[in-house]
Amino acid sequence: MFSISLMLFIKLTIGTYQPPDSCRYIYWNDDLEIGVEAFKGLTGSIPFDNEGFKAVSKTEIIIKTYSSDDTIGFKVINRFDQEESWIADKTGISSTLLSHERFHFNISEVYARKIRKYLNDWVHNCEDYSSTGYMNGVNMLFEERNKRQHKYDLETGHGTNYEQQKKWESTVISELNILSDFKSDVGKCLE
C-alpha cells in the first residue's frame, strides 16, 4: 500500500512560560508511541488532503522565556498537535506509516535540542536576550528543520522506501543520543 505523509508545521512563540492545562498536545519523550488515536483532526484540517496525503502530523517547537533580575531562561518545547494531525483512512493504517510519522516528530526533537543547546551557549543574560542577533541563529535552525523534514519525505518516499527509512531512523536516533544533554523534561501529555 502506497502511503504519503507530510509534516511541515512549526510554531515559534516567545512569551512567558505558563504550565499547560489540557491534553491537546503530546510532548516528545523517549518512550512515546504515537498511535492512530493521536490523529484526532479531521481530514483536511490541514489543507493537504487534496494532494493525496495519507497522513499529516502537525508538530510545533515553542520557545517560552522567563526572566528574573538580569537572568534569562528558556523552555523549548516540541509537541505534537493531536487536533490538527489526521490520517485519511484509520482502518487501513500501517505500522510503517505510523513509524514514519513518529520520525517526523523525532526530527523535530533533534531541532528542539539544537535550539536548547544554541540558547544555552549564546544567551546568558537579559542583555544577550535583548539583542536581536540571537534570533538569527534560532531562525536558521527552524529553516534547517523545515528543509530536513522535506528531505526526509523525499528520500524515504514518505515512508515507502524501507531501506532509506531505516537509514534515516538510525541517523536520527544517533543525533538524539549525541544531543541527549539537551533533552526536555516535559511529560507525555501536559496541555
C-alpha positions in Angstrom: 0.0 0.0 0.0 1.4 3.4 -1.0 1.3 5.9 1.7 2.3 9.5 1.7 2.8 11.7 4.8 3.9 15.2 5.4 4.9 17.3 8.4 6.0 20.8 7.8 4.5 22.8 10.6 6.5 24.7 13.2 5.3 27.4 15.5 7.6 29.8 17.3 6.1 31.5 20.3 8.1 33.7 22.6 6.3 34.7 25.8 6.1 33.9 29.5 6.0 30.3 30.4 2.8 29.0 32.0 2.1 25.4 32.8 -0.2 23.7 30.3 -3.7 22.7 31.4 -5.3 20.4 28.8 -4.3 17.4 26.8 -4.5 18.6 23.2 -0.7 18.1 22.8 1.6 15.2 23.1 5.1 16.2 24.2 8.1 14.3 22.9 9.7 11.7 25.1 11.9 8.6 24.6 9.2 6.1 25.2 6.4 7.7 23.2 4.4 5.7 20.8 2.1 7.6 18.5 -0.9 5.5 17.7 -3.8 6.1 15.4 -5.8 7.6 18.3 -3.3 10.5 18.4 -4.5 11.7 15.0 -7.8 13.4 16.1 -8.0 16.1 13.4 -10.5 15.9 10.6 -9.1 15.1 7.2 -8.3 18.4 5.6 -7.9 20.3 8.9 -4.5 21.0 7.5 -5.1 21.6 3.8 -3.2 18.7 2.2 -5.9 16.1 1.7 -6.5 17.0 -1.9 -2.8 16.3 -2.7 -3.1 12.5 -1.9 -1.5 12.5 1.5 -2.4 9.6 3.8 -1.5 11.4 7.0 -0.4 14.8 8.2 1.3 15.4 11.5 1.5 18.9 13.0 4.3 19.5 15.4 5.3 22.7 17.0 8.5 23.8 18.5 7.7 26.5 21.0 10.2 28.8 22.8 8.9 30.3 26.1 11.1 32.7 28.1 11.2 33.7 31.7 13.4 36.2 33.5 14.4 37.3 36.9 16.6 40.4 37.5 19.4 40.0 34.9 18.9 36.3 34.4 17.0 34.9 31.4 15.8 31.4 30.9 14.1 29.4 28.1 11.8 26.5 27.8 11.9 24.9 24.4 9.0 22.5 23.8 8.5 20.0 21.0 4.9 18.9 20.8 2.5 17.0 18.5 -0.9 18.7 18.0 -3.5 15.9 18.1 -6.3 18.2 16.9 -4.5 19.3 13.8 -3.0 15.9 12.8 -5.0 13.5 10.8 -5.0 10.1 9.0 -7.2 9.8 5.9 -8.2 6.2 6.5 -7.7 5.0 10.0 -9.0 1.5 9.2 -6.1 0.6 6.9 -3.3 2.4 8.6 0.1 0.6 8.6 2.7 0.5 11.4 5.1 1.7 8.7 3.2 4.9 8.2 2.9 5.4 12.0 6.6 4.9 12.4 7.3 7.3 9.6 5.2 9.9 11.3 7.0 9.3 14.6 10.3 10.0 13.0 9.0 13.4 11.8 8.4 14.1 15.5 11.9 12.7 16.3 13.4 15.1 13.7 11.6 17.9 15.4 13.1 16.8 18.7 16.6 16.9 17.2 16.0 20.6 16.3 14.4 21.4 19.7 17.6 20.1 21.3 19.7 22.1 18.9 17.8 25.2 19.8 18.2 24.4 23.5 21.9 24.0 23.0 22.2 27.2 21.0 20.3 29.2 23.5 22.3 27.7 26.4 25.6 28.5 24.5 24.7 32.1 23.4 22.1 33.7 25.6 23.3 34.2 29.2 21.6 37.3 30.4 18.9 39.9 29.6 21.4 41.9 27.6 22.1 39.0 25.3 18.4 38.3 25.0 17.5 42.0 24.1 19.9 41.7 21.2 18.0 40.5 18.1 21.1 38.8 16.9 20.4 35.6 18.8 17.2 35.1 16.9 19.1 34.8 13.6 20.6 31.5 14.9 17.2 30.3 16.1 15.6 31.2 12.8 18.4 29.4 10.9 17.7 26.2 12.9 14.0 26.4 12.1 14.7 26.8 8.4 17.2 23.9 8.6 14.5 21.8 10.3 11.9 22.5 7.5 14.4 21.5 4.8 15.4 18.4 6.7 11.7 17.3 7.1 11.2 17.7 3.3 14.4 15.8 2.5 13.3 13.0 4.9 10.0 12.6 3.0 11.7 12.8 -0.4 14.4 10.2 0.4 12.1 7.8 2.2 9.4 8.1 -0.4 7.1 9.2 2.5 8.0 6.1 4.4 7.6 3.6 1.5 11.3 3.1 0.8 12.2 0.7 3.6 15.9 0.9 3.2 16.1 4.7 3.3 13.5 4.8 6.2 15.8 2.5 8.3 18.9 4.6 7.3 17.1 7.8 8.4 15.9 6.2 11.7 19.4 5.2 12.5 20.8 8.7 11.8 18.0 10.5 13.8 18.4 8.1 16.8 22.2 8.8 16.7 21.6 12.6 16.6 19.2 12.3 19.6 21.8 10.4 21.5 24.5 13.0 20.7 22.2 15.8 21.9 20.9 13.9 25.0 22.2 16.6 27.3 19.6 18.9 25.8 16.6 16.5 26.2 13.5 18.1 27.6 12.0 17.1 30.9 8.4 17.8 29.8 6.0 15.0 30.4 4.0 12.9 27.9 0.7 14.9 27.7 0.6 18.2 29.6 -1.5 20.5 27.5 
